């Protein structure tokens, strides 16, 4: 079995990998092993440039992954093509959960995403604070919206 071993995953990423290992999805990387020091995941061919993927197919896969993640209380936030890879069967799969957060059953942050993330800061700069709305907004500005004009987020507090 070929796999990728990620060292130094954050506490959020470990928690999310535990959730995903028990709740797999065809458009999310398979989680094989989780330890205190590393996470072993399915080896994917990374998407590096626009020529490496079909946008329509990627967005379809991303929508399915987002629906699954949100049903589990995981808000990905860092939606972008280079956080997807292609498995050996040609399926697009999401990976890299270091900018993600986890919500409680009443949709409040249980594990807050990192506030330094560009998409998170853009959402806050646009007045969005609800976790699901934030995740949907990040998806929209990074994957589906054409010509998004970034808001100056230098005044968004880091804490």
C-alpha positions as CSV (number, residue, x, y, z in Angstrom):
1,X,0.0,0.0,0.0
2,X,1.3,3.4,-1.0
3,X,0.6,6.2,1.5
4,X,1.7,9.7,2.4
5,X,2.9,10.3,6.0
6,X,2.2,13.8,7.3
7,X,4.3,14.8,10.4
8,X,3.3,17.6,12.7
9,X,-0.4,17.7,12.1
10,X,-2.2,20.2,14.3
11,X,-4.7,19.2,17.0
12,X,-7.5,20.3,14.7
13,X,-6.2,18.1,11.9
14,X,-5.8,15.1,14.2
15,X,-9.4,15.5,15.5
16,X,-10.7,15.8,11.9
17,X,-8.7,12.8,10.7
18,X,-10.2,10.7,13.5
19,X,-13.7,11.8,12.4
20,X,-12.9,11.0,8.8
21,X,-11.3,7.7,9.5
22,X,-14.6,6.6,10.9
23,X,-16.7,8.4,8.3
24,X,-15.0,7.9,4.9
25,X,-16.2,9.6,1.7
26,X,-15.2,8.9,-1.9
27,X,-14.1,12.5,-2.5
28,X,-12.0,12.8,0.7
29,X,-8.6,11.2,1.2
30,X,-8.6,7.9,3.0
31,X,-7.1,8.0,6.5
32,X,-5.1,4.9,7.3
33,X,-3.3,5.6,10.6
34,X,-3.3,8.3,13.2
35,X,-0.6,8.6,15.8
36,X,0.5,11.5,18.1
37,X,3.4,12.4,15.7
38,X,2.0,11.6,12.2
39,X,-1.0,10.8,10.1
40,X,-0.9,8.2,7.2
41,X,-3.2,9.0,4.3
42,X,-3.9,7.7,0.9
43,X,-1.3,8.8,-1.7
44,X,-2.8,11.1,-4.3
45,X,-1.4,12.8,-7.4
46,X,-1.5,16.5,-6.5
47,X,-3.1,19.1,-8.6
48,X,-0.5,21.7,-9.4
49,X,-1.8,23.8,-12.2
50,X,-5.1,24.4,-14.1
51,X,-4.1,21.9,-16.8
52,X,-4.1,19.1,-14.2
53,X,-7.8,19.1,-13.6
54,X,-11.3,19.5,-15.1
55,X,-12.9,22.4,-13.2
56,X,-16.5,21.1,-13.6
57,X,-15.6,17.6,-12.3
58,X,-13.5,19.1,-9.5
59,X,-16.3,21.4,-8.3
60,X,-18.8,18.5,-8.4
61,X,-16.5,16.4,-6.2
62,X,-15.8,19.3,-3.9
63,X,-19.6,19.9,-3.4
64,X,-20.1,16.3,-2.4
65,X,-17.1,16.5,0.0
66,X,-18.3,19.8,1.5
67,X,-21.8,18.3,2.1
68,X,-20.3,15.3,3.9
69,X,-17.8,17.4,5.9
70,X,-20.5,19.8,7.0
71,X,-22.8,16.9,8.1
72,X,-20.0,15.8,10.4
73,X,-19.5,19.3,11.8
74,X,-16.2,19.9,9.8
75,X,-15.8,23.3,8.2
76,X,-13.0,23.0,5.7
77,X,-12.5,26.8,5.0
78,X,-9.4,26.3,2.8
79,X,-11.2,25.4,-0.5
80,X,-8.9,25.6,-3.5
81,X,-7.8,23.3,-6.3
82,X,-4.4,22.6,-4.9
83,X,-6.0,21.0,-1.8
84,X,-7.3,18.2,-4.1
85,X,-5.5,15.3,-5.5
86,X,-6.4,12.5,-7.9
87,X,-6.5,8.8,-6.8
88,X,-5.5,5.8,-8.8
89,X,-9.0,5.5,-10.2
90,X,-9.1,9.2,-11.4
91,X,-11.3,10.5,-8.5
92,X,-10.8,13.9,-7.1
93,X,-10.2,13.8,-3.4
94,X,-9.8,16.6,-0.8
95,X,-6.9,16.5,1.6
96,X,-5.0,18.8,4.0
97,X,-7.2,19.8,6.9
98,X,-4.8,22.1,8.7
99,X,-7.0,25.2,8.1
100,X,-10.2,23.5,9.1
101,X,-12.4,23.7,12.2
102,X,-14.9,21.6,14.0
103,X,-18.3,22.7,15.2
104,X,-20.6,21.5,17.9
105,X,-24.1,20.1,17.2
106,X,-25.5,23.6,17.6
107,X,-22.9,24.9,15.0
108,X,-20.6,26.8,17.3
109,X,-16.9,26.4,17.0
110,X,-15.6,23.5,19.1
111,X,-12.2,23.6,17.4
112,X,-11.7,27.0,15.9
113,X,-9.9,27.1,12.5
114,X,-6.6,29.1,12.4
115,X,-7.4,32.8,12.1
116,X,-4.4,33.5,9.9
117,X,-6.0,31.7,6.9
118,X,-6.7,34.0,4.0
119,X,-10.2,32.6,3.3
120,X,-11.2,32.8,7.0
121,X,-10.0,36.4,7.2
122,X,-11.9,37.3,4.0
123,X,-15.1,35.8,5.5
124,X,-14.7,37.8,8.7
125,X,-13.8,41.0,6.7
126,X,-17.1,40.4,4.8
127,X,-19.0,40.2,8.1
128,X,-19.4,36.5,8.1
129,X,-19.0,34.7,11.4
130,X,-21.4,31.7,11.2
131,X,-19.2,28.6,10.6
132,X,-21.3,27.1,7.8
133,X,-21.7,30.4,6.1
134,X,-18.0,31.0,6.4
135,X,-17.2,27.6,4.9
136,X,-19.8,28.2,2.0
137,X,-18.3,31.6,1.4
138,X,-14.7,30.2,1.3
139,X,-15.9,27.6,-1.2
140,X,-17.6,30.2,-3.4
141,X,-14.7,32.7,-3.5
142,X,-12.0,30.0,-4.1
143,X,-13.7,27.6,-6.4
144,X,-16.9,28.9,-8.1
145,X,-17.0,32.7,-8.2
146,X,-15.3,34.4,-11.1
147,X,-13.3,37.6,-10.4
148,X,-13.7,37.8,-6.6
149,X,-12.2,41.1,-5.4
150,X,-10.4,40.5,-2.1
151,X,-11.4,42.8,0.8
152,X,-8.6,44.5,2.8
153,X,-8.4,42.2,5.8
154,X,-5.5,43.9,7.6
155,X,-7.9,45.2,10.3
156,X,-9.3,41.7,11.0
157,X,-8.1,40.8,14.5
158,X,-5.9,37.7,14.7
159,X,-7.5,36.7,18.0
